[in-house]
Amino acid sequence: MRRSAALSVFVAAVLSAGCVSRPAPRVTFLNDGVLKSPTAQDAENYCRNFGAPMRFLSAEGSEVPAAQVPAGPVVYRCD
């Protein structure tokens, strides 16, 4: 009985440590699938969770793609 209890506590601790150690991507949901993140790297990490391609938008509320990867906060879609 003690071995199984100790094993279950150990497994629970390992699983929770795995969940806690990964940082959550910083994402703000704006509207209709448009997202905003503080950096392009955060945006790429968020879209990578779903395996979805992403495209940067030129401004909030705009569907016009950005010409290049913006510096600083980015507005994007995970398609």
TORLUM-747498 format. One line per field, with one value per residue: x, y, z of N, C-alpha, C, O in turn; residue in one letter. Coordinates in nm, 3 decimals, always signed. Layout:
n.x [X; ...] $
n.y [Y; ...] $
n.z [Z; ...] $
ca.x [X; ...] $
ca.y [Y; ...] $
ca.z [Z; ...] $
c.x [X; ...] $
c.y [Y; ...] $
c.z [Z; ...] $
o.x [X; ...] $
o.y [Y; ...] $
o.z [Z; ...] $
aa [A; ...] $
//
This chain:
n.x [+0.082; +0.191; +0.394; +0.258; +0.120; +0.330; +0.444; +0.237; +0.225; +0.477; +0.458; +0.253; +0.383; +0.592; +0.451; +0.313; +0.528; +0.632; +0.432; +0.438; +0.689; +0.704; +0.674; +0.381; +0.257; +0.240; -0.046; -0.298; -0.635; -0.792; -1.007; -1.225; -1.040; -0.801; -0.491; -0.271; +0.062; +0.345; +0.595; +0.745; +0.845; +0.693; +0.447; +0.501; +0.553; +0.300; +0.134; +0.263; +0.187; -0.047; +0.024; -0.027; +0.000; +0.122; +0.045; +0.160; -0.011; -0.069; -0.180; -0.392; -0.715; -0.693; -0.674; -0.466; -0.164; +0.149; +0.450; +0.701; +0.851; +0.728; +0.882; +0.878; +0.552; +0.325; +0.068; -0.136; -0.248; -0.334; -0.353] $
n.y [-0.119; +0.124; +0.159; +0.195; +0.430; +0.609; +0.598; +0.701; +0.963; +1.052; +1.034; +1.220; +1.452; +1.473; +1.505; +1.746; +1.919; +1.923; +2.060; +2.308; +2.406; +2.496; +2.800; +2.995; +3.114; +3.463; +3.614; +3.819; +3.822; +3.982; +4.035; +3.836; +3.624; +3.761; +3.827; +3.947; +3.995; +4.054; +4.020; +3.903; +3.647; +3.537; +3.527; +3.341; +3.116; +3.072; +3.014; +2.790; +2.598; +2.492; +2.411; +2.575; +2.789; +3.128; +3.477; +3.805; +4.107; +4.439; +4.636; +4.679; +4.547; +4.540; +4.366; +4.362; +4.225; +4.247; +4.400; +4.318; +4.144; +4.284; +4.499; +4.491; +4.500; +4.276; +4.219; +3.962; +3.665; +3.325; +3.103] $
n.z [+0.000; +0.082; -0.105; -0.347; -0.292; -0.252; -0.505; -0.664; -0.568; -0.643; -0.927; -0.974; -0.887; -1.073; -1.313; -1.264; -1.232; -1.489; -1.624; -1.501; -1.555; -1.819; -1.985; -2.035; -2.344; -2.414; -2.490; -2.634; -2.704; -2.962; -3.168; -3.368; -3.433; -3.445; -3.298; -3.037; -2.937; -2.719; -2.841; -3.151; -3.125; -2.915; -3.045; -3.251; -3.096; -2.981; -3.206; -3.295; -3.113; -3.212; -3.457; -3.665; -3.950; -3.947; -3.984; -3.989; -3.918; -4.043; -3.874; -3.583; -3.626; -3.897; -4.207; -4.373; -4.470; -4.297; -4.418; -4.330; -4.051; -3.764; -3.519; -3.164; -3.006; -3.167; -3.410; -3.523; -3.703; -3.656; -3.893] $
ca.x [+0.000; +0.276; +0.469; +0.170; +0.091; +0.451; +0.459; +0.137; +0.267; +0.592; +0.408; +0.181; +0.481; +0.664; +0.359; +0.286; +0.652; +0.640; +0.336; +0.475; +0.817; +0.691; +0.604; +0.267; +0.277; +0.165; -0.134; -0.422; -0.731; -0.852; -1.140; -1.237; -0.918; -0.683; -0.423; -0.162; +0.164; +0.448; +0.708; +0.722; +0.877; +0.574; +0.345; +0.539; +0.534; +0.157; +0.082; +0.328; +0.111; -0.152; +0.079; -0.091; +0.085; +0.082; +0.078; +0.156; -0.097; -0.007; -0.234; -0.510; -0.837; -0.662; -0.645; -0.354; -0.044; +0.265; +0.556; +0.810; +0.822; +0.735; +0.955; +0.790; +0.424; +0.282; -0.070; -0.122; -0.349; -0.291; -0.446] $
ca.y [+0.000; +0.242; +0.175; +0.252; +0.569; +0.687; +0.604; +0.792; +1.098; +1.082; +1.056; +1.347; +1.560; +1.484; +1.561; +1.887; +1.994; +1.941; +2.164; +2.435; +2.454; +2.559; +2.928; +3.013; +3.227; +3.584; +3.642; +3.891; +3.800; +4.110; +4.010; +3.754; +3.550; +3.848; +3.815; +4.043; +3.948; +4.156; +3.999; +3.808; +3.513; +3.490; +3.496; +3.216; +3.008; +3.046; +2.947; +2.659; +2.505; +2.432; +2.373; +2.662; +2.897; +3.258; +3.594; +3.931; +4.208; +4.571; +4.713; +4.620; +4.565; +4.539; +4.236; +4.381; +4.164; +4.334; +4.379; +4.248; +4.113; +4.408; +4.501; +4.525; +4.428; +4.232; +4.180; +3.849; +3.560; +3.187; +3.048] $
ca.z [+0.000; +0.091; -0.230; -0.450; -0.255; -0.279; -0.650; -0.720; -0.531; -0.728; -1.063; -0.973; -0.875; -1.200; -1.413; -1.235; -1.257; -1.634; -1.665; -1.442; -1.605; -1.950; -1.976; -2.124; -2.436; -2.378; -2.603; -2.610; -2.811; -2.996; -3.225; -3.489; -3.464; -3.446; -3.171; -3.015; -2.843; -2.700; -2.932; -3.260; -3.075; -2.842; -3.145; -3.316; -2.998; -2.965; -3.325; -3.305; -3.028; -3.293; -3.587; -3.765; -4.005; -3.896; -4.065; -3.916; -3.977; -4.036; -3.761; -3.521; -3.703; -4.039; -4.266; -4.465; -4.414; -4.275; -4.516; -4.264; -3.912; -3.686; -3.392; -3.052; -3.006; -3.299; -3.433; -3.615; -3.710; -3.676; -3.992] $
c.x [+0.087; +0.352; +0.382; +0.135; +0.211; +0.471; +0.359; +0.170; +0.383; +0.547; +0.334; +0.277; +0.556; +0.575; +0.332; +0.410; +0.669; +0.548; +0.379; +0.600; +0.808; +0.617; +0.488; +0.294; +0.188; +0.085; -0.256; -0.512; -0.803; -0.994; -1.128; -1.107; -0.792; -0.623; -0.313; -0.068; +0.272; +0.568; +0.670; +0.749; +0.760; +0.463; +0.376; +0.520; +0.387; +0.102; +0.141; +0.255; +0.007; -0.101; +0.022; +0.009; +0.034; +0.116; +0.061; +0.067; -0.035; -0.055; -0.353; -0.633; -0.815; -0.636; -0.529; -0.229; +0.069; +0.374; +0.673; +0.770; +0.837; +0.820; +0.859; +0.662; +0.378; +0.134; -0.066; -0.245; -0.280; -0.393; -0.434] $
c.y [+0.126; +0.266; +0.240; +0.397; +0.658; +0.702; +0.702; +0.938; +1.142; +1.114; +1.189; +1.465; +1.581; +1.546; +1.708; +1.973; +2.018; +2.050; +2.301; +2.492; +2.522; +2.691; +2.934; +3.129; +3.344; +3.628; +3.719; +3.867; +3.931; +4.091; +3.918; +3.685; +3.632; +3.847; +3.920; +3.985; +4.055; +4.141; +3.901; +3.666; +3.455; +3.450; +3.363; +3.098; +2.973; +2.970; +2.808; +2.555; +2.429; +2.383; +2.458; +2.763; +3.031; +3.366; +3.717; +4.028; +4.345; +4.654; +4.639; +4.648; +4.563; +4.397; +4.246; +4.320; +4.266; +4.300; +4.301; +4.219; +4.240; +4.392; +4.543; +4.445; +4.396; +4.194; +4.074; +3.759; +3.426; +3.124; +2.901] $
c.z [+0.000; -0.038; -0.337; -0.419; -0.285; -0.429; -0.711; -0.686; -0.619; -0.870; -1.072; -0.966; -1.006; -1.306; -1.388; -1.258; -1.406; -1.683; -1.617; -1.508; -1.741; -1.936; -2.076; -2.217; -2.396; -2.499; -2.555; -2.730; -2.839; -3.050; -3.346; -3.530; -3.471; -3.305; -3.160; -2.911; -2.830; -2.793; -3.042; -3.214; -2.997; -2.939; -3.214; -3.222; -2.983; -3.086; -3.341; -3.219; -3.110; -3.427; -3.699; -3.821; -3.953; -3.995; -3.979; -3.991; -3.955; -3.918; -3.703; -3.607; -3.853; -4.085; -4.365; -4.402; -4.399; -4.375; -4.458; -4.120; -3.829; -3.561; -3.283; -3.057; -3.148; -3.299; -3.541; -3.612; -3.720; -3.770; -3.995] $
o.x [+0.059; +0.374; +0.427; +0.121; +0.196; +0.510; +0.395; +0.146; +0.387; +0.594; +0.352; +0.255; +0.580; +0.620; +0.329; +0.398; +0.717; +0.583; +0.359; +0.615; +0.897; +0.506; +0.498; +0.347; +0.075; +0.142; -0.310; -0.471; -0.868; -1.090; -1.028; -1.068; -0.685; -0.694; -0.268; -0.112; +0.288; +0.636; +0.574; +0.682; +0.730; +0.393; +0.286; +0.474; +0.353; +0.029; +0.076; +0.261; -0.022; -0.175; +0.022; +0.092; -0.083; +0.204; -0.037; +0.068; +0.043; +0.021; -0.409; -0.652; -0.909; -0.582; -0.497; -0.191; +0.082; +0.389; +0.739; +0.666; +0.945; +0.829; +0.768; +0.662; +0.390; +0.082; +0.001; -0.335; -0.177; -0.507; -0.504] $
o.y [+0.221; +0.381; +0.329; +0.478; +0.768; +0.809; +0.778; +1.027; +1.257; +1.211; +1.263; +1.567; +1.694; +1.633; +1.787; +2.088; +2.125; +2.126; +2.400; +2.614; +2.601; +2.694; +2.884; +3.232; +3.325; +3.674; +3.690; +3.888; +3.986; +4.128; +3.924; +3.688; +3.579; +3.865; +3.974; +3.932; +4.138; +4.240; +3.825; +3.573; +3.337; +3.352; +3.281; +2.992; +2.855; +2.873; +2.718; +2.436; +2.314; +2.320; +2.416; +2.815; +3.046; +3.351; +3.733; +4.032; +4.365; +4.735; +4.549; +4.760; +4.584; +4.316; +4.148; +4.358; +4.359; +4.184; +4.225; +4.265; +4.297; +4.283; +4.623; +4.332; +4.479; +4.143; +4.093; +3.776; +3.414; +3.097; +2.834] $
o.z [-0.072; -0.076; -0.409; -0.510; -0.337; -0.476; -0.801; -0.768; -0.664; -0.929; -1.168; -1.032; -1.046; -1.382; -1.482; -1.298; -1.445; -1.774; -1.686; -1.516; -1.776; -1.881; -2.188; -2.176; -2.351; -2.599; -2.449; -2.844; -2.750; -2.983; -3.418; -3.647; -3.502; -3.206; -3.261; -2.808; -2.919; -2.821; -3.028; -3.260; -3.010; -2.917; -3.232; -3.264; -2.972; -3.069; -3.394; -3.250; -3.080; -3.503; -3.815; -3.748; -3.918; -4.079; -3.906; -4.114; -3.861; -3.865; -3.766; -3.654; -3.929; -4.010; -4.432; -4.291; -4.478; -4.414; -4.530; -4.074; -3.823; -3.505; -3.307; -3.107; -3.238; -3.200; -3.643; -3.529; -3.786; -3.731; -4.071] $
aa [M; R; R; S; A; A; L; S; V; F; V; A; A; V; L; S; A; G; C; V; S; R; P; A; P; R; V; T; F; L; N; D; G; V; L; K; S; P; T; A; Q; D; A; E; N; Y; C; R; N; F; G; A; P; M; R; F; L; S; A; E; G; S; E; V; P; A; A; Q; V; P; A; G; P; V; V; Y; R; C; D] $
//
